[in-house]
Amino acid sequence: MVFLFLFLFLGEIFLGIKIGYPITEEQLFLAKLGFGSLWLVRILSLFLLGGGMYFFYKILKNKFKNLEIGVCLLFVTLSPTFFSSWYNYPLNSIKIFFLFFLTWWLLKNKVNKKLIFLLLSIGLILFNFYLYKERAEFFNKLDLVDAKKEVTERVSSEDSLTYQVKFPLIFRRAAYNKYFLVFKMYIKELVNYFDIENNFFQEIHPTEQKSLVIFYWPAMYLFFIGSWILVRRKNKNNVNEIIILLFGLSIVNFYFSKGPVFQRNLLNLWPIGLLVGVGAIHLVNYVLRKNYLLFKFMAIVILVFNIYGFLNGFYDIQKRPSHWFDNRPVAFEFIFSGLKSEKIDDYRYIYITTLFGETKKYCNFYFQDCDSSKIVFDSFDVKDKIAENNSLYIGFAGEFLGKDFYNFPSDWKKRITGKGFVIINSKKIVDNIANGFGDYLVIARK
């Protein structure tokens, strides 16, 4: 089994090399700390995830069969979320490793499981606070700003109806008050966490720019089978406590983190993978024991479609990485690759957009002269302003022509050159990272 996982790890490394995706902000942070090259950071991330898998196995060793744990870890390893974790988000790999190491160590020392949950929850909250710097979803809702806005909108919309149902305001306020709506928002988040679509069908999520599949839809049936098996299993209390602990920590991580759903749901990968693994083993065992053609057909269909989902998913990621991953690294690489090919001394000023992130952070990785007084890191607007002559402008088409959320002009190149610019290069960035400014990143000189 160990050699199988080593083979899969090597396969994922080969896939990562073939994709050749640029450095992300988290990897940039670790590289600056002295971890060296991009691929050293990625290999260390995969090593940490492998260590996390080992301690996850140790946590479950005396409570589940080795084959069940092995199949669980196989599903986890083949998940695109697992691949993305070590390939793009090394801090999540660190989180997984220490979380499972501490869980194993505390269980080994017979610490009460409720106390383990409390200690690890506090650790997760502090780590996420450090990782994301911004306030997590949980704290964003506590400031009551969104709740107050929704209360006002609901009451105003009812008051503006042509045919109103007269009802005293005091009673309406009992239902439409900011505290109740905050409670509703938290329940909605919890529903999102348990949403089957988020875990088994999610590709492009309607409320996020993009997201990765955690598991493919055929695994949903294995999940329900595994859940049913564990409910009926003898000595289930000890097993259920571990599963509840894992799901509980996953919920804490979901509430106290930011980002796309698949990142916030990262810890969900492991307990769901466990139930999927148990379901897969028992489905195969049942089919082998019983001579029912229908069940054999169903088992084959479920397993074949799971394999197809994994293969097709990784093939699609390899063919269209920018469709699945955060596109900001692609944009930063384009900006500074273009800047490297230009002679800075030939320009009076160089304006570089900051619409989609801290461009200067990446400049220090790709480029040497970032502190030059000629380089201005800021969003620019030359729609109605006169651009500086003998200057280089790098930004989205909307920074040259003006913001437009709905009908960004298709003849943007003609319009930009009509303003006296010479377009040196341009690149389409899929899944717009600068809303209202168009899909094209432009390097142009005046």
Secondary structure as UniProt FT lines:
FT   HELIX           2..19
FT   HELIX           25..30
FT   HELIX           31..35
FT   HELIX           38..60
FT   TURN            61..63
FT   HELIX           66..77
FT   HELIX           80..88
FT   HELIX           90..108
FT   TURN            109..110
FT   HELIX           113..132
FT   HELIX           137..142
FT   HELIX           145..159
FT   HELIX           169..175
FT   HELIX           178..194
FT   HELIX           197..201
FT   TURN            206..207
FT   TURN            217..218
FT   HELIX           219..232
FT   TURN            234..235
FT   HELIX           236..255
FT   HELIX           261..264
FT   HELIX           266..268
FT   HELIX           269..289
FT   HELIX           293..319
FT   HELIX           321..324
FT   HELIX           328..340
FT   HELIX           344..346
FT   STRAND          350..352
FT   TURN            355..356
FT   HELIX           359..366
FT   TURN            370..371
FT   TURN            373..374
FT   STRAND          375..377
FT   TURN            389..390
FT   STRAND          392..396
FT   HELIX           397..401
FT   TURN            410..411
FT   HELIX           412..418
FT   TURN            419..420
FT   STRAND          422..428
FT   TURN            435..436
FT   STRAND          440..445
//
